[in-house]
């Protein structure tokens, strides 16, 4: 695994996940997760650690924390974590209490903007697309709101500029649309679904993207943040492809939005076509782009290196902000979405927490 850390904040790495010594009585681990798959993975991991004794919560039925008072560790749904004990340092958990600076699109954009303003030569300067925060509380005041988003208001009228609009607090590509003319954006903002969204992130679209076999893809990289703060990057990066050929029509979302929830593969063949590992991408590049094995492998290795560096700097950007507070007795898994453009430049576009919130 690749590792990044911030020496200013690093304290007792891995203390949050180090099991008790075998000579001590087993400690109590509380598991209260709704997802059957995740719960099974966590239980399987704890089963390999005899220093822990496990007690289960009630999935999908408990509305409040059910963590026993004598538990030393809890892996629960975010809403059911005993935050009072966690923040007091009496309970270890698998989530940070405050991390919206990383997983909320608007907060991450704000943190990155502050970071690059002080470090104009850093990786995030050229590794995050131009981003504009857009707030609209009433469609009648759209013109006034656009005055604060002049980058979009004054976009080229010939359709040469592409932007993507994302609701700040959604995931799974819900509410996202792409536009290359101002009138398209205005029309979308006046729809009923958009009227319920107050805060948007408008991001310059990475166009043209790198295509493999004529199809767009994005990378999903997972990083484990431990304590306060060591970050481990998992090397098995996913490459998620569209099932439709790329086109110059921004309304064809299935050609542009490569999330599996949008692609919705209906068979094993379609799933294999839209999901693979970055480590398997050199084979596709050889077969579909005519690259030599050496060039394809070198390109993908560089992509991984650049992606890991961007993720590390994203943690550096948010770790000094009040909107992200690392805790020495916590750890959490984060997912990062990155794009590769036609010049093989890697772009960090968003981050999310699989645990939600």
C-alpha positions, 0 to 999 in steps of 0.5 A: 500500500502507498502511504501518505502522512502529515508529520504535523499531526501524526501521533501513535500510528495505528493505535486506533486499530491495534488489537489488545495483547493476547495475554489480556482478557478479550475486549468488547467490539460492537458492530451495528451496521445495516449493510449485510455485505459490510457487516459480514466483512467486519465480522470476518475481520474481527473473527481473526482477532481473538483479542476481541469479543463481538456483540451485534447491534440491531440492523435497521431497527435501532434509531439510537446508539446501542453500544454497550457501556463496556465496549472498547471499539464500535463499528456502527452506522454514523448516526448511531455512533456514541460520539460522546464517548468517542470525543472523550477518548473512551471509545475507538470507532471506524469514523471521524465525527467531523469530516465534511471538509472532505466529503461535502463537495462545497466544503472540499472546493473551499478548502482546496481554494484556500490551500492553492491560494497559498501554494500556487505550485502545488499538485492541487493547483493543476489537479482539481478542475476549476470549481464555482460554488453556486447557491440558489434559494429561489429560481426567481433570483437566478440572475442575481445568483449568476452574478456571483458565478460569473465564470458560468454566466459569461461562458462561451456562447458557441458551446466550447465550454463544458461544465458539470453541475453537482448538488453539494450534498448528494452521491451516486450521481443524483441530480448531476447534469452537464451543460455547455450553454448558459441557457441549458443551465438556466433551464435546468435550474428552473426544473422542479427537481433542481428547485429543492437543491439550495447549494451546487458545485459547478465544475469545469468538465474534464473534456476531452477525457481519455477514452479506451475503446471509445468509452470514458472511465473514471478511477475510484481510489480508496484511502484509509485515514488512521488516527490523526493522521496517517493515510494509506492508499489501497493499490487496487484502484477501480476503473469504472467505464461507461457502457455507451460510446463517448459523444459531444452531446452533454445530455447523453449522461450515460456516455459521460457519467461513469458511476455504476449506479448510472450505468446499471449493468444488467448482465455479467458481460456488461459488468465486466465491460464497465468495471475493472482494476487499474492494474488490468487497464494496460491489457485494454490499452494494448488491445484497444489503443495499440500501445506497447506493453511497456508504454501501457504499464508505465502510463498506468503506474504514473496515473496511480502515482499522480492519483495517490499524490493528489489524495495525499494533498487533499488530506493535507488541505483539509486537515488544518480546517475545522471542517475536518478533525482527525481523532487519534482513536478513530479511523475511516475509509474514504473513496475518491473519484478521479478522471484522466484526460486525453493528455493523461493528466489526473484530476481529482473531482470528489470524495465520499465516505462509504459510511455516509453523512 
